[in-house]
Amino acid sequence: MEADWEVEIGGGAPVIEAEWHGLIDLWSNPKRAGERIVEIDEAASFPALGALLLALNADGSPIWTSKCDLWTPEPAALAVYVDMLPRAGKAFASWQLAEAFCRDFVANLERAAPPKLSQEYNVDLVIRQAIAGEVDGFGITAYLSASAGCRADAEAALATIMAAFADALPPAMPG
């Protein structure tokens, strides 16, 4: 598995619009999140994504999620992205705080990575500017992908990496 992070801010880089018009709130009432997850089409079509979103928005998680997508970049590959922001403050106050979180996350991922199988896994954390209501700051877009010999194996591989990703989530924000 390859896991890494980068900073992509300014100059026309994408911005996370966290509280967008289609937002399905999974974090403010985690007890109801299981009921709400079925409203997210991507999670309904790929249950492993639903499990990941529930884990990332669970009680005690230091983050909340605002948007996700699932796509097939190649016939035997599957990819997902999830926009993540800190619960405290709704956005990271500086890109350096987001960087410290990414460093911890990548270190945890490297320790929790599934054994090397025939599939290729990738996790990329991209720090971006974020707007969450009245709060301007920074967030992280997590890209997870897997490729294998066939679509079914890619789905299984992506589900495996999503479980490892949820398990590697740092328990708290740095500093």
HELIX and SHEET records of a PDB file:
HELIX    1   1 PRO A   30  ARG A   36  1                                   7    
HELIX    2   2 ILE A   37  GLU A   39  5                                   3    
HELIX    3   3 ASP A   41  SER A   45  1                                   5    
HELIX    4   4 PRO A   47  LEU A   56  1                                  10    
HELIX    5   5 TRP A   95  ALA A  112  1                                  18    
HELIX    6   6 ARG A  151  ALA A  168  1                                  18    
SHEET    1   A 3 GLU A   2  VAL A   7  0                                        
SHEET    2   A 3 GLU A 120  ALA A 132  1                                        
SHEET    3   A 3 ILE A  16  GLU A  17  1                                        
SHEET    1   B 5 GLU A   2  VAL A   7  0                                        
SHEET    2   B 5 GLU A 120  ALA A 132  1                                        
SHEET    3   B 5 VAL A 135  SER A 147 -1                                        
SHEET    4   B 5 ALA A  77  PRO A  86 -1                                        
SHEET    5   B 5 ILE A  63  TRP A  71 -1                                        
END                                                                             
